[in-house]
Amino acid sequence: MSKLSERCEERKLQAQLLAEKYNGLVEEQKKLENQRLQTKAEFEMKNAQYIELVELVKEEEGVQEPVDQIVE
């Protein structure tokens, strides 16, 4: 094989390795994006539950405050 043919094969192998690395990173990015979206959905659900509980506590305290005022 001539020097140019050898260099051409080397560059081809390098390009293939880089393409494989790139494709692997694209797949990893997709997985991370899915994890991010799942975590965000879980957060939003838990946050909504928290807000609901805070509202219930406020309602409960609101009901208790007038009773406390009457007792005093």
C-alpha positions as CSV (number, residue, x, y, z in Angstrom):
1,M,0.0,0.0,0.0
2,S,1.2,3.5,-0.8
3,K,1.7,6.1,1.9
4,L,-1.4,8.0,0.6
5,S,-3.5,4.9,0.8
6,E,-2.3,4.2,4.3
7,R,-3.1,7.8,5.4
8,C,-6.5,7.5,3.8
9,E,-7.3,4.3,5.7
10,E,-6.1,5.9,9.0
11,R,-8.3,8.9,8.4
12,K,-11.2,6.7,7.6
13,L,-10.8,4.7,10.9
14,Q,-10.4,8.0,12.8
15,A,-13.6,9.3,11.2
16,Q,-15.5,6.1,12.0
17,L,-14.4,6.2,15.6
18,L,-15.5,9.8,16.0
19,A,-18.8,9.0,14.3
20,E,-19.3,6.1,16.8
21,K,-18.4,8.4,19.7
22,Y,-20.8,11.1,18.4
23,N,-23.6,8.6,18.1
24,G,-23.0,7.3,21.6
25,L,-23.1,10.8,23.0
26,V,-26.4,11.5,21.1
27,E,-27.9,8.3,22.7
28,E,-26.6,9.4,26.1
29,Q,-28.1,12.8,25.6
30,K,-31.5,11.3,24.8
31,K,-31.4,9.2,27.9
32,L,-30.5,12.2,30.0
33,E,-33.3,14.2,28.5
34,N,-35.8,11.5,29.3
35,Q,-34.5,11.4,32.9
36,R,-34.7,15.2,33.1
37,L,-38.3,15.1,31.9
38,Q,-39.2,12.3,34.3
39,T,-37.6,14.1,37.2
40,K,-39.4,17.3,36.3
41,A,-42.8,15.5,36.1
42,E,-42.1,13.9,39.5
43,F,-41.1,17.3,41.0
44,E,-44.3,19.0,39.6
45,M,-46.4,16.2,41.1
46,K,-44.8,16.4,44.5
47,N,-44.9,20.2,44.4
48,A,-48.6,20.1,43.6
49,Q,-49.2,17.7,46.5
50,Y,-47.2,20.0,48.8
51,I,-49.2,23.0,47.7
52,E,-52.4,21.1,48.3
53,L,-51.3,20.2,51.8
54,V,-50.3,23.7,52.6
55,E,-53.7,24.9,51.6
56,L,-55.3,22.2,53.8
57,V,-53.1,23.4,56.7
58,K,-54.1,27.0,56.1
59,E,-57.8,26.0,56.0
60,E,-57.4,24.0,59.2
61,E,-55.6,26.8,61.0
62,G,-58.2,29.2,59.7
63,V,-60.9,27.1,61.3
64,Q,-59.0,26.8,64.5
65,E,-58.1,30.5,64.9
66,P,-61.7,31.7,65.3
67,V,-62.3,29.0,67.9
68,D,-59.2,30.0,69.8
69,Q,-60.3,33.6,69.7
70,I,-63.7,32.7,71.1
71,V,-62.2,30.7,73.9
72,E,-59.9,33.5,74.9
